[in-house]
Amino acid sequence: MLDATSETPLLEITDLCISYFTRAGEIPAVVDFSLRLMPGESVGLVGESGCGKSTVALAIMQYLGSNGGIVSGSIKFKGKELTSASAKELQAIRGSDIAMVYQEPMAALNPSLTIASQLVEVPMIHEGISKQAAWKRACQLLSDVQLPDPERVMNAYPHQISGGQQQRVIIAMALLSNPSLLLMDEPTTALDVTVEAGIVELVAGLSEKYGTAILYISHNLGLILETCSRVSVMYSGEVVEEGEIVPLFAHPRHPYTHGLFGCIPLPHADKNERPLVPIRGQLPLPHERPGGCNFGPRCDHFQPGLCDQAQVPVQKADDAQSIAPHMVRCLRWQDIDATDVQAAEASASPLPPGEIVLRVKNLKKYYSVGGSSLGALVSGQSVREVKANEALSFTARRGETVAIVGESGCGKSTFAKVLMGLETATSGDIELNGIGIQNQAVQDRTPAQLGSLQMVFQNPNDTLNPSHTIGGQIMRVIQKFGVETDKHKARELMLKLLDTVKLPRDFALRKPRQLSGGQKQRIGIARAFAGNPAVVIADEPVSALDVSVAAAVTELLMEIQREHKTTLLFISHDLSVVRYLSDRVVVMYLGKIVESGKTSDVFAPPYHPYTEALLSAVPVADPSIKKRHIVLEGTIPSALDPPKGCPFASRCPRHMGPICDTEMPEAMQAADGHLIACHIDLMDLQKVEPVIERIEQTTTV
């Protein structure tokens, strides 16, 4: 698809066709895929799950498995044909010249070996260096990917570190032998935005220093814009659009690419005036692709008799004579007005907040470590406390969305556990509808209290019973919480809930394994709202979903909230989604609230320095946006030994001196309800430039 050049490409894929062979016959997964990657270049590969992105990466590694195979086409690495390479030749290349970062770290780590055993063998096998030198290099890379206490991590087993830490170990493993080609398959899905920003900078530095070429596979369009020079958009096994990153992002030509941009919360998006527009329908299964254009059944510009005939060829969409001309696989791209493609549905009126439903005052949650107090007296050891939540205070009103944001380890999930009754508070108050629940464990709460406070989890696979039907699981909630005890009426309510989350009623008879990830998340939402809750806690409900599915789930949450006037607590580290969804924001760091206020106030100066860094770390998929670059150094201090002064002092780029290290800052009122806990004078914070602003105008975010 790309013009020939005199320079030899590092990776050259030509007319690649990949199929999987099953009992039902051959299923084509990737069709007519071509890509050229030069040394030091970064290229993005984007599209929904199931479009063939990861299959391409596995084909490059020759890891397609026993039932997958390359039907035709060529994959050349440094001029050598990989499709005909021997097992010995591939073994020498994998891990040294070509390395891959997988989306699921536990699938790439051996649970029976320590992290050290798995890291040091990479340079020892491929470079022949000593174990001591390999150990030293591995420790350095673990430090580079911002893992605290690398020596401890090296001696740990995979299950003894968190999912985000596992992902960073995999990234370090891929970088150990300075590969020429790095395949990044959703490399930062499980990471905080601040860690993601640091790792992206690390990988970019490696690419510049060693000439490493990178193929980024991601559904995060903002990450692709910040890291890549070119991008290929895949849909149902085909590349439907490709070109240089800025022109393609500024003026996409294919309706599917337009649809992807309509699904993500850009800075100008507004949940009331400019709601997200999910792509209707679903990606067709490989053996059920339509005739003609694969995107036809979901396209608003489909023309019968034209788009459903022969296979659609790739066309040149501009006159540029560059190495990467803008290519598009659409017969009608010249007839489509870009402004019509993302036309939003009718805007909704803002939901006025009602009375206070949830009141949190000086909430503290401590965990004792080191044994019981009696054991400590006998052994002479002191009992230490982990201060997971420290003096949290805020309110949430009926029909309001309050976002709780911060990095992993800041205490968001601990607060959710206390609120749900899975833990009880050490001190402080939580009032739900005027009744204190801070000391009530979940087993001591009444059915009405349990039903009034529900949760939507990040991973629905962990919360849906695989052996029970979808309908049975929703009905159990309805009956358990006393919403409806009559079996027939409960079933009717369950079917109405399926209607509400826009799923067919016959899904009631299905089991979780028969549903997609987005459908399971909709079931999680239906189950959460089955008890007529006053408050719903949504814990990262869309972070693992495709942008199109995430947009649908996000709009569904908003629609149900408007209908039931439910209070929504939205826990997230993605400030793009937070800005779009929330009415107010609570920013947490190391168990404390460092800033809180209306969303419009928190996302504009004055900022707390931590909020400023969070905003800078969020990838924005808009080339017209200019963003200040701030990368935090170091990691969150241990909650066992928190700083005496400001919790953010050890990482703050605006550190003022001893006062930050020794004295806890008081909260300053920057505006009505906008509080910032910082030693820096409010007048000085107001002089800080906006982190994000549009290039064409002075609108701040």
BELCOR-V162897 format. One record per helix or strand of 3 or more residues. SS is the DSSP state (hx for helix, st for strand). FROM is the first residue (numbers start at 1). TO is the last residue. If there is no record, write none. Layout:
SS,FROM,TO + SS,FROM,TO
//
This chain:
st,11,22 + st,25,37 + st,42,46 + hx,53,61 + st,68,77 + hx,87,93 + st,98,101 + hx,105,107 + hx,115,127 + hx,131,144 + hx,150,154 + hx,158,160 + hx,163,175 + st,181,185 + hx,193,210 + st,213,217 + hx,221,227 + st,230,235 + st,238,244 + hx,245,250 + hx,255,262 + hx,286,288 + hx,296,298 + hx,338,341 + st,356,369 + hx,373,379 + st,384,397 + st,401,405 + hx,412,420 + st,427,432 + hx,442,444 + hx,447,452 + st,453,456 + hx,460,462 + hx,470,480 + hx,487,500 + hx,505,509 + hx,512,514 + hx,517,529 + st,535,539 + hx,547,564 + st,567,572 + hx,575,581 + st,584,589 + st,592,598 + hx,599,602 + hx,609,617 + st,625,627 + hx,639,641 + hx,649,651 + hx,658,662 + st,667,671 + st,674,677 + hx,682,686 + st,692,694
//
